Amino acid sequence: MATVQDLLGVALAGLLAGLVILLLFEGVMSLVRASEFGGASGWIAIVLPVWLFTEEYRAAGYGAYRVVVAALAGGFGVAVGMTLAGLAAPVFPPLVSGAVGALGLTVVYCLVWFYGLRWLSHRAG
């Protein structure tokens, strides 16, 4: 991805697509009375952004800097996502609180990955 806006746009579009699919699935499951609407975890929607992040990692080429940046982006992303999901959990069902956490993880991962990768790769040589 050439710009951080490109990366964020594609990642958020993937997250939105995952949420739409999850909402459709939840709707069908509640219509057939197999489960209550909103009971599934919203974290499931992060499948497409994780796929994007994996492809970005592969495209970054070789070097220890990509491992360091991926670990930092993943750590900070999970920390922010879990914090947001934990704050939303007492008020909202798992579908919403998980989606909030997935959104936080996606945004933080994109920012740390994009800027961290460029900063470390320029410093490395």
Backbone as ProteinMPNN parsed JSONL, in Angstrom:
{"seq_chain_A": "MATVQDLLGVALAGLLAGLVILLLFEGVMSLVRASEFGGASGWIAIVLPVWLFTEEYRAAGYGAYRVVVAALAGGFGVAVGMTLAGLAAPVFPPLVSGAVGALGLTVVYCLVWFYGLRWLSHRAG", "coords_chain_A": {"N_chain_A": [[0.841, -1.168, 0.0], [0.538, 2.185, -0.811], [-0.03, 4.516, 0.648], [-0.98, 5.506, 3.993], [-3.665, 5.956, 4.14], [-4.661, 4.337, 2.102], [-4.098, 1.772, 3.149], [-5.589, 1.829, 5.573], [-8.145, 2.258, 4.5], [-8.639, -0.074, 2.934], [-8.4, -2.039, 4.917], [-10.44, -1.284, 6.726], [-12.645, -1.493, 5.04], [-12.637, -4.243, 4.623], [-13.155, -5.062, 7.246], [-15.71, -3.99, 7.603], [-17.109, -5.455, 5.648], [-16.845, -8.011, 6.77], [-18.336, -7.598, 9.108], [-20.893, -7.125, 8.038], [-21.449, -9.599, 6.849], [-21.39, -11.169, 9.158], [-23.56, -10.04, 10.558], [-25.661, -10.727, 8.828], [-25.541, -13.514, 9.043], [-26.074, -13.795, 11.785], [-28.686, -12.766, 11.794], [-30.074, -14.685, 10.234], [-29.673, -16.958, 11.826], [-31.058, -16.204, 14.123], [-33.619, -15.98, 13.117], [-34.308, -18.639, 12.517], [-34.358, -19.517, 15.003], [-32.099, -20.593, 16.219], [-30.187, -19.321, 17.677], [-29.739, -16.462, 19.821], [-30.064, -13.117, 18.665], [-27.144, -11.201, 18.31], [-25.506, -12.594, 19.954], [-23.166, -13.779, 19.041], [-19.609, -13.414, 18.787], [-18.215, -10.305, 17.968], [-15.625, -10.186, 17.19], [-15.103, -11.973, 15.2], [-15.364, -10.739, 12.786], [-12.927, -9.767, 12.031], [-11.493, -11.254, 10.278], [-10.941, -10.719, 7.461], [-9.332, -8.275, 7.596], [-7.104, -9.363, 8.996], [-6.154, -11.153, 7.131], [-5.365, -9.335, 5.161], [-3.309, -8.049, 6.614], [-1.517, -10.151, 6.845], [-0.795, -10.53, 4.179], [0.388, -8.048, 3.681], [2.577, -8.27, 5.38], [3.977, -10.354, 4.132], [4.576, -9.047, 1.743], [6.364, -7.149, 2.526], [8.963, -7.88, 2.275], [12.238, -9.206, 3.134], [13.782, -9.171, 6.346], [14.675, -8.218, 9.653], [13.347, -6.093, 10.699], [10.676, -6.094, 9.826], [9.572, -8.165, 11.304], [9.811, -7.193, 13.904], [8.212, -4.868, 13.746], [5.722, -5.998, 13.067], [5.231, -7.512, 15.37], [5.102, -5.477, 17.319], [2.95, -3.941, 16.285], [0.897, -5.834, 16.367], [0.837, -6.375, 19.144], [0.233, -3.818, 20.308], [-2.161, -3.336, 18.933], [-3.835, -5.471, 19.783], [-3.898, -4.886, 22.516], [-5.196, -2.349, 22.582], [-7.598, -3.025, 21.266], [-8.68, -5.029, 22.967], [-8.997, -3.524, 25.278], [-10.906, -1.591, 24.469], [-13.028, -3.327, 23.806], [-13.48, -4.457, 26.305], [-14.344, -2.222, 27.727], [-16.73, -1.713, 26.405], [-18.187, -4.023, 26.813], [-19.826, -4.287, 29.244], [-22.059, -2.783, 28.582], [-22.973, -3.321, 25.986], [-24.017, -6.016, 23.734], [-22.151, -9.1, 22.986], [-21.657, -9.103, 20.207], [-21.516, -6.384, 19.42], [-19.59, -5.295, 21.224], [-17.363, -6.855, 20.603], [-17.027, -6.114, 17.928], [-16.349, -3.434, 18.231], [-13.903, -3.742, 19.546], [-12.497, -5.101, 17.505], [-12.427, -3.106, 15.581], [-10.816, -1.178, 16.868], [-8.393, -2.648, 17.101], [-7.791, -3.026, 14.373], [-7.408, -0.383, 13.366], [-5.273, 0.574, 14.971], [-3.283, -1.369, 14.429], [-2.889, -0.915, 11.666], [-1.845, 1.741, 11.657], [0.504, 1.542, 13.276], [1.889, -0.455, 11.871], [2.235, 0.686, 9.253], [3.612, 3.199, 9.642], [5.657, 2.42, 11.389], [7.021, 0.438, 9.943], [8.066, 1.902, 7.787], [9.677, 3.737, 9.157], [11.555, 2.084, 10.541], [12.667, 0.656, 8.382], [13.975, 2.643, 6.95], [15.85, 3.445, 8.819], [17.304, 1.143, 9.043], [18.665, 0.981, 6.741]], "CA_chain_A": [[0.0, 0.0, 0.0], [1.368, 3.372, -0.987], [-0.277, 5.504, 1.702], [-1.678, 4.973, 5.163], [-5.09, 6.004, 3.827], [-4.948, 3.12, 1.337], [-4.095, 0.642, 4.07], [-6.748, 1.959, 6.459], [-9.362, 2.095, 3.712], [-8.833, -1.482, 2.582], [-8.624, -2.793, 6.149], [-11.766, -0.971, 7.256], [-13.623, -2.084, 4.117], [-12.676, -5.671, 4.956], [-13.834, -5.198, 8.534], [-17.128, -3.732, 7.358], [-17.647, -6.623, 4.938], [-16.964, -9.078, 7.76], [-19.457, -7.284, 9.995], [-22.142, -7.327, 7.292], [-21.64, -11.052, 6.747], [-21.717, -11.648, 10.5], [-24.933, -9.611, 10.853], [-26.563, -11.583, 8.044], [-25.515, -14.836, 9.681], [-26.797, -13.659, 13.055], [-30.102, -12.613, 11.478], [-30.614, -15.983, 9.812], [-29.68, -17.857, 12.985], [-32.124, -15.812, 15.04], [-34.901, -16.282, 12.473], [-34.581, -20.067, 12.673], [-34.336, -19.717, 16.45], [-30.939, -21.381, 16.625], [-29.472, -18.531, 18.675], [-30.264, -15.121, 20.047], [-29.332, -12.134, 17.867], [-26.132, -10.448, 19.042], [-24.761, -13.473, 20.847], [-21.864, -14.144, 18.472], [-18.557, -12.438, 19.038], [-17.901, -9.406, 16.865], [-14.224, -10.365, 16.805], [-15.055, -12.815, 13.999], [-15.328, -9.854, 11.616], [-11.554, -9.319, 11.76], [-10.84, -12.234, 9.401], [-10.39, -10.094, 6.25], [-8.171, -7.442, 7.914], [-5.943, -10.202, 9.336], [-5.649, -11.646, 5.853], [-4.643, -8.2, 4.579], [-2.077, -7.841, 7.37], [-0.614, -11.243, 6.478], [-0.268, -10.236, 2.842], [1.294, -6.904, 3.841], [3.799, -8.815, 5.996], [4.702, -11.07, 3.08], [5.034, -8.1, 0.724], [7.365, -6.248, 3.092], [10.308, -8.359, 1.994], [12.932, -9.847, 4.239], [14.449, -8.285, 7.287], [14.214, -8.33, 11.034], [12.481, -4.951, 11.022], [9.26, -6.427, 9.612], [9.151, -9.001, 12.433], [9.671, -6.297, 15.054], [7.045, -3.998, 13.537], [4.512, -6.824, 13.146], [5.015, -7.845, 16.782], [4.646, -4.26, 18.004], [1.614, -3.594, 15.798], [-0.023, -6.827, 16.921], [0.714, -6.164, 20.588], [-0.524, -2.587, 20.577], [-3.507, -3.51, 18.401], [-4.596, -6.336, 20.681], [-4.102, -4.16, 23.776], [-6.238, -1.338, 22.385], [-8.839, -3.717, 20.938], [-9.217, -5.669, 24.173], [-9.43, -2.461, 26.19], [-12.177, -1.054, 23.971], [-14.056, -4.359, 23.945], [-13.773, -4.571, 27.731], [-15.136, -1.059, 28.134], [-18.049, -1.803, 25.792], [-18.859, -5.273, 27.183], [-20.931, -4.193, 30.209], [-23.191, -2.026, 28.039], [-23.413, -3.848, 24.698], [-23.882, -7.474, 23.56], [-20.844, -9.52, 22.458], [-21.501, -8.729, 18.799], [-21.107, -4.977, 19.338], [-18.335, -5.063, 21.941], [-16.306, -7.464, 19.804], [-16.818, -5.291, 16.731], [-15.607, -2.244, 18.686], [-12.529, -4.193, 19.751], [-11.9, -5.387, 16.204], [-12.162, -1.814, 14.95], [-9.635, -0.612, 17.53], [-7.224, -3.422, 16.696], [-7.516, -2.769, 12.959], [-6.872, 0.971, 13.183], [-3.946, 0.668, 15.603], [-2.348, -2.189, 13.668], [-2.563, -0.219, 10.414], [-0.988, 2.9, 11.92], [1.828, 1.103, 13.746], [2.546, -1.181, 10.781], [2.617, 1.56, 8.153], [4.659, 4.155, 10.03], [6.777, 1.692, 11.984], [7.765, -0.239, 8.88], [8.833, 2.898, 7.048], [10.697, 4.312, 10.024], [12.625, 1.106, 10.788], [13.369, 0.285, 7.155], [14.881, 3.748, 6.614], [16.951, 3.433, 9.784], [18.104, -0.059, 8.819], [19.582, 1.125, 5.646]], "C_chain_A": [[0.893, 1.24, 0.0], [1.185, 4.397, 0.13], [-1.014, 4.839, 2.856], [-3.186, 5.0, 4.933], [-5.518, 4.779, 3.015], [-5.079, 1.918, 2.267], [-5.313, 0.678, 4.993], [-8.052, 1.722, 5.702], [-9.65, 0.644, 3.384], [-9.122, -2.311, 3.832], [-10.017, -2.537, 6.722], [-12.88, -1.487, 6.344], [-13.753, -3.581, 4.371], [-13.391, -5.925, 6.272], [-15.336, -4.983, 8.376], [-17.79, -4.899, 6.63], [-17.821, -7.796, 5.9], [-18.125, -8.856, 8.713], [-20.798, -7.499, 9.311], [-22.446, -8.82, 7.179], [-22.036, -11.631, 8.102], [-23.143, -11.256, 10.894], [-25.956, -10.443, 10.08], [-26.661, -12.977, 8.657], [-26.294, -14.819, 10.989], [-28.3, -13.532, 12.813], [-30.751, -13.926, 11.089], [-30.707, -16.932, 10.998], [-30.771, -17.487, 13.981], [-33.507, -16.079, 14.441], [-35.278, -17.755, 12.601], [-34.51, -20.49, 14.138], [-33.218, -20.644, 16.914], [-30.114, -20.65, 17.672], [-30.135, -17.172, 18.805], [-29.409, -14.114, 19.28], [-28.369, -11.34, 18.763], [-25.278, -11.302, 19.944], [-23.388, -13.874, 20.334], [-20.854, -13.039, 18.759], [-18.285, -11.603, 17.792], [-16.459, -9.516, 16.397], [-14.093, -11.19, 15.525], [-14.902, -11.96, 12.742], [-13.91, -9.453, 11.225], [-10.816, -10.252, 10.797], [-10.21, -11.568, 8.175], [-9.245, -9.118, 6.552], [-6.933, -8.258, 8.284], [-5.332, -10.791, 8.076], [-4.844, -10.55, 5.153], [-3.309, -7.991, 5.286], [-1.051, -8.934, 7.052], [0.01, -10.991, 5.114], [0.68, -9.038, 2.864], [2.629, -7.363, 4.434], [4.64, -9.537, 4.944], [5.299, -10.113, 2.054], [6.15, -7.186, 1.228], [8.792, -6.695, 2.806], [10.937, -8.963, 3.232], [13.601, -8.817, 5.112], [13.835, -8.418, 8.664], [13.255, -7.209, 11.393], [11.005, -5.286, 10.823], [8.725, -7.308, 10.734], [8.907, -8.133, 13.658], [8.417, -5.442, 14.913], [5.753, -4.801, 13.624], [4.2, -7.192, 14.595], [4.506, -6.633, 17.562], [3.225, -3.881, 17.576], [0.574, -4.563, 16.357], [-0.243, -6.624, 18.413], [-0.099, -4.936, 20.938], [-1.965, -2.709, 20.085], [-4.379, -4.358, 19.303], [-4.88, -5.612, 21.998], [-5.22, -3.126, 23.647], [-7.587, -2.005, 22.109], [-9.479, -4.365, 22.161], [-9.701, -4.638, 25.183], [-10.775, -1.892, 25.758], [-13.312, -2.063, 24.109], [-14.453, -4.534, 25.408], [-14.602, -3.412, 28.247], [-16.562, -1.132, 27.588], [-18.852, -3.006, 26.282], [-19.971, -5.123, 28.218], [-22.193, -3.545, 29.636], [-23.796, -2.703, 26.809], [-23.289, -5.368, 24.649], [-22.523, -7.82, 22.946], [-20.606, -9.132, 20.999], [-20.964, -7.306, 18.671], [-19.772, -4.753, 20.027], [-17.157, -5.684, 21.199], [-15.997, -6.668, 18.546], [-16.056, -4.016, 17.076], [-14.145, -2.606, 18.913], [-11.808, -4.471, 18.449], [-11.568, -4.104, 15.454], [-10.913, -1.168, 15.551], [-8.363, -1.324, 17.121], [-6.83, -3.093, 15.264], [-6.866, -1.41, 12.755], [-5.46, 1.075, 13.765], [-2.921, -0.158, 14.845], [-1.926, -1.478, 12.392], [-1.587, 0.924, 10.65], [0.416, 2.487, 12.348], [2.575, 0.391, 12.626], [3.066, -0.221, 9.721], [3.781, 2.465, 8.555], [5.869, 3.471, 10.639], [7.639, 1.02, 10.945], [8.624, 0.756, 8.107], [9.953, 3.481, 7.889], [11.853, 3.341, 10.225], [13.359, 0.737, 9.513], [14.311, 1.384, 6.699], [16.059, 3.779, 7.561], [17.875, 2.249, 9.555], [19.006, 0.068, 7.602], [18.999, 1.426, 4.362]], "O_chain_A": [[1.879, 1.312, 0.733], [2.14, 5.071, 0.515], [-1.589, 3.76, 2.714], [-3.909, 4.161, 5.469], [-6.61, 4.248, 3.217], [-6.037, 1.15, 2.185], [-5.988, -0.335, 5.171], [-8.957, 1.061, 6.21], [-10.781, 0.182, 3.539], [-9.989, -3.184, 3.812], [-10.695, -3.47, 7.153], [-13.944, -1.875, 6.826], [-14.857, -4.125, 4.337], [-14.144, -6.89, 6.401], [-16.137, -5.717, 8.955], [-18.91, -5.284, 6.964], [-18.832, -8.496, 5.849], [-18.819, -9.801, 9.087], [-21.738, -7.998, 9.928], [-23.582, -9.243, 7.393], [-22.918, -12.487, 8.181], [-23.857, -12.055, 11.5], [-26.996, -10.816, 10.622], [-27.749, -13.54, 8.769], [-27.08, -15.726, 11.263], [-29.099, -14.122, 13.54], [-31.844, -14.25, 11.554], [-31.706, -17.633, 11.158], [-31.35, -18.367, 14.617], [-34.455, -16.369, 15.17], [-36.453, -18.079, 12.776], [-34.594, -21.675, 14.46], [-33.376, -21.388, 17.882], [-29.417, -21.281, 18.467], [-30.982, -16.793, 17.996], [-28.184, -14.233, 19.242], [-28.747, -10.871, 19.836], [-24.403, -10.782, 20.637], [-22.53, -14.272, 21.122], [-21.217, -11.878, 18.948], [-18.142, -12.14, 16.694], [-16.106, -9.002, 15.336], [-13.073, -11.108, 14.841], [-14.36, -12.427, 11.74], [-13.719, -8.848, 10.169], [-9.631, -10.051, 10.532], [-9.045, -11.831, 7.877], [-8.255, -9.126, 5.821], [-5.82, -7.878, 7.921], [-4.111, -10.911, 7.976], [-3.767, -10.811, 4.616], [-2.288, -7.781, 4.631], [0.149, -8.663, 6.998], [1.205, -11.215, 4.919], [1.673, -9.023, 2.137], [3.688, -6.888, 4.025], [5.856, -9.356, 4.873], [6.4, -10.342, 1.554], [6.809, -6.52, 0.43], [9.735, -5.95, 3.073], [10.271, -9.201, 4.24], [13.943, -7.724, 4.661], [12.645, -8.692, 8.818], [12.434, -7.361, 12.298], [10.163, -4.805, 11.581], [7.548, -7.212, 11.082], [7.917, -8.312, 14.366], [7.646, -5.309, 15.863], [4.778, -4.323, 14.204], [3.039, -7.186, 15.003], [3.585, -6.753, 18.37], [2.393, -3.538, 18.416], [-0.507, -4.146, 16.773], [-1.375, -6.692, 18.893], [-1.009, -4.998, 21.764], [-2.889, -2.238, 20.749], [-5.531, -4.011, 19.564], [-5.982, -5.716, 22.537], [-6.092, -3.042, 24.511], [-8.606, -1.59, 22.661], [-10.689, -4.258, 22.361], [-10.701, -4.856, 25.866], [-11.679, -1.729, 26.579], [-14.427, -1.701, 24.485], [-15.628, -4.735, 25.716], [-15.465, -3.593, 29.106], [-17.498, -0.666, 28.237], [-20.079, -3.007, 26.177], [-20.998, -5.789, 28.081], [-23.285, -3.749, 30.167], [-25.011, -2.659, 26.617], [-22.541, -5.952, 25.434], [-21.825, -6.94, 22.445], [-19.471, -8.863, 20.606], [-20.048, -7.061, 17.887], [-18.9, -4.085, 19.47], [-16.07, -5.107, 21.168], [-14.839, -6.558, 18.145], [-15.213, -3.567, 16.3], [-13.25, -1.859, 18.517], [-10.638, -4.119, 18.298], [-10.547, -4.025, 14.771], [-10.054, -0.671, 14.822], [-7.358, -0.677, 16.824], [-5.648, -2.902, 14.978], [-5.871, -1.303, 12.038], [-4.557, 1.607, 13.119], [-1.799, 0.302, 14.634], [-0.74, -1.438, 12.067], [-0.605, 1.061, 9.92], [1.404, 3.019, 11.843], [3.773, 0.611, 12.448], [4.23, -0.311, 9.33], [4.812, 2.493, 7.883], [6.999, 3.909, 10.421], [8.865, 1.029, 11.055], [9.785, 0.475, 7.808], [11.058, 3.696, 7.392], [13.013, 3.73, 10.092], [14.57, 0.522, 9.551], [15.354, 1.09, 6.115], [17.169, 4.108, 7.145], [19.072, 2.322, 9.83], [19.99, -0.658, 7.463], [19.72, 1.565, 3.374]]}, "name": "protein", "num_of_chains": 1, "seq": "MATVQDLLGVALAGLLAGLVILLLFEGVMSLVRASEFGGASGWIAIVLPVWLFTEEYRAAGYGAYRVVVAALAGGFGVAVGMTLAGLAAPVFPPLVSGAVGALGLTVVYCLVWFYGLRWLSHRAG"}
